[in-house]
Structures are given as structure tokens and as C-alpha cells.
Amino acid sequence: MGLIVVLLFAWMLVIAFLAFIACTFEDLESDMGSQSNPNSQVQLAAQVGQINRFFNKAISGEPLSNALYCATAGTVAWLLLLKLEPLVPGEEWKAAVLAIPVGVLAAAMVNMIFSVTSHCGRTAAMKRFEQPIYLDVLYGHLLPIATHAFMTTFCITCIAYIQSNLGTLSGNPSLNHPFALPLLGFIWGITVGSIGSSTGDVHYGTEREFQDRPFGEGKRVVYHGKITRYADCGVRTQRDIAGFCAKFGGPVTGMTFGLIILFENWRSMVGMQLSGFLPALPVFTSTADMAAVIGIVMGLLIVAALAVGNLVFVRWVRKKCGPFVGV
């Protein structure tokens, strides 16, 4: 196995690790600002007489908002790279050390602006239900929201940068991604938001907001808005929810995204390696077709193995814990 292939597999593992960190913080950021599933309950709480101190910043779905932040960071970083890379020929990565954090900082500022306007606007719309705007809640959640979003956007921008320069970093510039950094950031932003919205919704702290309901029964419509407002030490806020989710929900969501990236890249690269497409990169169509076929077959095998493993695990859990008895 050539050095190029080894470096490609090494960068693949780096991307998978960054994906794990990115989606972990994305899920916690949505919990911190009540942007995912908790949002519907927080919006309805005041309407059913549950005056609360939860932060409510939902502007749109997580995929769209994260696409905005990641595309913003990618665009600013890309523009800085165009100016800085010619200053350090042969060591372009040094420009990225400065450009990426600056771009992510710009995206975090955009996030904070939207968080302030959305929370204040949504809460002001509940004036008829006597839901006040707590300034300490507003100020106290902005920095945690920004820091969680910074980590998510930073990791996604790093993934986009590695992908767009993968060939150069591995020793073969022809392997560089054809998409520009901002477009890759936009695509990855949608992806990390989608994974956080789907997997994260299952572990978004419902046990924390609805701890007075039996675990496992689901949330009936009649309970919507009837959130539990008091924490162990005082009135509950979204910081309590994020702290709770950091123990399980965030890491599980990050693991989901990380494993998706790991398996996807791994099956593709193994297919290219077995077919002889790497490291020679032949122009023969038959070789490329064989690489695609091997990759698809390996992907199907991975999906089948995960489905069987999930079935066995669910049966074991149900047998051990027993079925839920409704009330």
C-alpha cells in the first residue's frame, strides 16, 4: 500500500473524528437554544399557563440554520485563504490556521444575532399569555450557544478544508475535491443539522423537561407545553437541558454522524483500493466502474450487519427490561 493511500485513510479518520465532535456540539447547541424538538413544547408552554425560563431561538430547522453558519464560515475562510496563501508558498496550511478560526468567529456572531432576534421576537409574541423576556436568561444563554456553535462550525469548516485539499495533503493534487470550500461547508452544514435533528430528537432531554411522566410512553398531544419548570437547584433553563444531554444524547448523536462518515469513506476507499483505482488513478472506465461496484456491495453489507445488530440489541433490551405498561 502506497504512502498516498495510507495518508488518505489517515485523513479519513481525522474527518470522521471531526464529524463526531461537530455533531455532538450541534446537538447540544440546539438543546441550549431549544431549536430542535423541545422548541414546540417551549412555544406552547406559556399558552397552557406554564410561564418558563427556557430560551427559544428556533429560526428554522437545524439543517438550514447550520447550513447558513457553515457556509458563512466557509466563505469568509475561503476569501482569507485567497489572500493569505500566496504569502506562504509551499506552506498553505499556515494560512488556514488563521483563516478558519476567523471565518468561524464570523459565523458565531451571525448565530448570536439571530438568537437574540428570534428569542426576543418569539417571546414578545407571547405577551398575551404573560410570558416575560428574562434578560438574565437572554444574556446567560448567548455565550454557551455561541461556544457550542463555534465548535460545530469549526469542525465542519475543517472537514471542508481537508476535503477541498485532500489530494494536496496526501501527495496527489489530482485528488482534490472539485467543490469550493464554501459549497462544501454548505453541504456539510445541512448534513450535520439533519443528523442532529433526526438522531438528536430522540435524545433531546425529554426526560429532563417531562420528568414527571413515565419514561418510554412518548409524549401525547395533551402534554405538549406542560414542561417541568423546576430543576434540582432552582428554576430550570436550557442550560440544565444541555448539561443533561451532554451525558448521553450529544455523544450518541455525534457517534451517529461520525460512524456514517467513517463507513461511507471507508467503503469507498476500500473499493478503490481493491479495484486498483488507487494509487495509480487510471483513466480506464472499467476500473472506476469496478471501484463503484465494490463500494456499493460493501455498503450493502455494512447496512445489513447494522440492521441485524440493531434487531438483536432491541430484542435483548425488551427481554431484559420488559415492555412498557401504559397508564
N, C-alpha and C positions, 0 to 999 in steps of 0.2 A: 504494500500500500504506500503510495507516494506521499510526500510531505504535504502536497496541496490537499489531498483527501483527508489527511489527519487534521489539518488546520480547519477544513470545512466542518468536520464533525465537532471539533473543539468550539468553533463559533456557534454551531447549532446548539450545543449545551449551554453556552452563555445566553443565547436568545431565549431558550426555554426557562432558564433561571430568572432572567429579567421579566419574562411573561408571568411567572409565579408571583414575583414581588409586585408587579404592576396591578394585577387583578386583585390581589389581597388588599392593597390600599384603595383600589377603586371601589370595592365593596364596602370598606369601612368609611370611605368618603361619602358614599350615598347614604349610609346609615347615619353618619354625623349630621347630614343636612336633610334627612328624611326625603330623599329623592326617589327612592325605589318604592317597594310595596308599602312601607309604613306611611307614605305620603297620603294615600287615600284615607287612612284612619286618622291622621293628624288633621287633615282638612275637615273631616266630618265631626271631629271631637267637639268643637265649640257648638256645632249645630245641634248636638244632643245634650248640651249642658255641661260638657266636660272642658272647662277652662283649663288650659295646659301651658306648659313652658317648653314645648317642643319647637325646634327650629324647622321651618318649612320652606325649602328653597327649590322645589321642583319647577324647572322651566320647561323641560321636555323630557323625553325618555333618556335613559343613560347612554344609549348608543349615540344619539345626536349630540348631546352635550359633550361627551368625551371626544367625539369626532371634531367638534369645534376647538376644544382646548389643545388636542394633539396636533391638529392642522395649524393652529396659530403658533404653537411652539416650533413645529417643523418649518414653517415659513420663515419665522424670524431667524432660526438657526441656519437655514439654507442661505438666506441673504448675507448673514455674517460670514458664513463659510466662503461664499464667492469673493468676499473682500479680504478675508484673512489667509486663506490657503495659499494664494500666490506669495505671501510674505514668508512662508516657511516651506519652500520646495523640498520634497522628499520626506517631510515630516508633517503631512497634512493633519494627522490626528491631534497635533497640538492645538490647531485652530478649533477642533471640535470640543476640546476641554473647556474653552471659553464660550463658544457659540451655543452649545446645547443648554447649559445652565441659564444663560441669558434668555434664550427662547422660552424655556420652561417657566422662568420667572414672569415673563410677559403673559403667558397663558394663565398662570396662577392669579395674576392681577385681574384678568378678564373674568375668571371664575369668581373672585371676590365681589366684583361689580355686579355680576348677575345674581349672586347670592343675596346681596343686600337688597337690590331692587325687587327680586322675586319674593323674599320673605316679608318685606315691608308691604308690598302690594297685596299679597295673599292675606296677610293678617289684617290689613286695613279693610279688605273686602268683607271681613267677618265682624265689623263694628256692630251690626245689628244683633249679633249674638254675644256681645260684650266681651269679645276676646281682645285683650290689650296687646300692644307691642312692648315686650320687656326689653329694655335697652341692654341690660346685662346679658340676656340670652343672645341678643344680636351680636354684641361685641365679643362675648365669650366663645362663640362658635366660629367666628370668621377665621381666626388663626388655625385652629385644628382642621377646618375644611380646606384651607389653603395648603397646609403642610401635607395632608393626605393626597390632595390633588397634585401637588408638586411631585411627590414620589411616583404616582401613577404616570403622569405626563413625562417625567424624566426617563423612566424605564422604557416607555413606548417610543420616545424620541431616540433613545439609544438603540433600540431594536431597529427602527427605521434607518438610522445612520449605518449600522452594521450591515443591514441588507443592501442598502444602496452602494456600499463599498466592500461587499463581501469578497469579490474577486481580488481587489487590490490588497485587502488584508490577508488573503490566503495565498497570494503569489501569482494569481492569474487574472488580470483585469477584465478578461472576457466574461467572467462570471458575475460581474457587477449587475445589480438589478436595473432593468430598463426604466423603472418608475423613479421620479424625483422624490427627494426627501419629504416635501410637504404632502404629496399624494400618498406615500406610504404611511405617514403619520395619520392622515385622514382615515385610511382603510383600517389601520390597527386601532385607531380610536373607536371606530364603530364596533370592531370585534371585541375589544376589552369591555366596552359598555354592554354589548349583547350578552357576553358570558356573565358579567356581574349582575345583569338584570334577570337572567334566567336562573343560574345556579344560586346567586346571592339571595334571590327572593325566597328560596326555601329555608335559608338560614339567616333571616334578616333581623332576628331579635324578637320574633313574635312571642317567645316565651318570656321576654322581658316586658313587653308592652301589655301583654294579656296574661300575666302570671296568675290571675285569678281564675282562668279557665283550664280545664284538664288538658294536659299535653297530648297532642295527636288527634284531637277531634276536628281540627280545621276551624276556620273562622266563618260562622254563619253571618248572613247579611245583618241580622238583628244586632250583632255585636259590633258592627263597624262604627268606629268613633268612640266606643266605650273603652278607651285605653286606660291602663293603670298608671296613675299620675305620680305616685309616691315611691321613691327609691328607698334603699336601706338607710341612707342618711339624708333626709330632706326630700324636696320636690324633684321629680325625675326630669331630666333633659336628654337631648340626643347624645350627649357625651356619655351618659350611662349606657345607652344602647350600643354605641360604638365600642365601649370598653367590654361589654358583654360579648359582642360579635367577634372581637379580636381573639377570643379564646378558641373559637371553632369556625364560625361562619366565614370570616375573612380568609383564613388559611385554606379551608375547603374550596372556596371559590377560586383562590389563586392556584391551588393544585389542579383544579379542572382545566383552567386555561393553560397552565404550564404543561400538563400531560397532552393536551390537544396539540400544542406546538411541537412538543418532543416527538410524539408518534408520527405526526404529519411530516416533519422534516426528516425523521429517521427512515421512514419507509421510502420516501422519495430518493434519498441519498443512497440507501442500500440498493434500490432498484437500478440507479445509475451506475453504481459500482459493479454490481453483478453482470450488467449488460455490457460493460466495457466502455460506457459513456464517459466515466471518469477514470483517470485524469486527462485522457487524451482529447476529449471533446470532439469526436469525429463529426463530420457533416452528413454522414450517412443517415437517411431517414429510417432505415430498418433498425439501426442501433437505438435511435431515440424512441421508436415505437416499442422496442423490447424493454427499454427502461421504464416507459409508462405502464406497460402491461404488468411487469414485475411489481412496480409500486402499487398498482391497483389491487393486485392479488394479495399483497402483504397488508394493505389497508383493510381489505375484507376479512382477513384472518384476525387482525387486531380487533375489529369491531365484534366479530363472533366470539372471540375469547373474552372480551369485556362484557358482552351480553350474558354469556354463560356464568361468568364470575359474579355478576350482579344478581342473577337469579338464585344462585347457590347462597349468596350472602343474605338476600332478603328472606329466603326460606329459613335460614338459620336464626335470623333475628326474630322472625314471627314465632318460631317454635320456642325460642328461649324466653321471649318477653310476653308472648301471648297476644291475642287480638285485642284491639281497643274496644271497650264496652261503652257505648254512647250513653248520654244522660237524657 
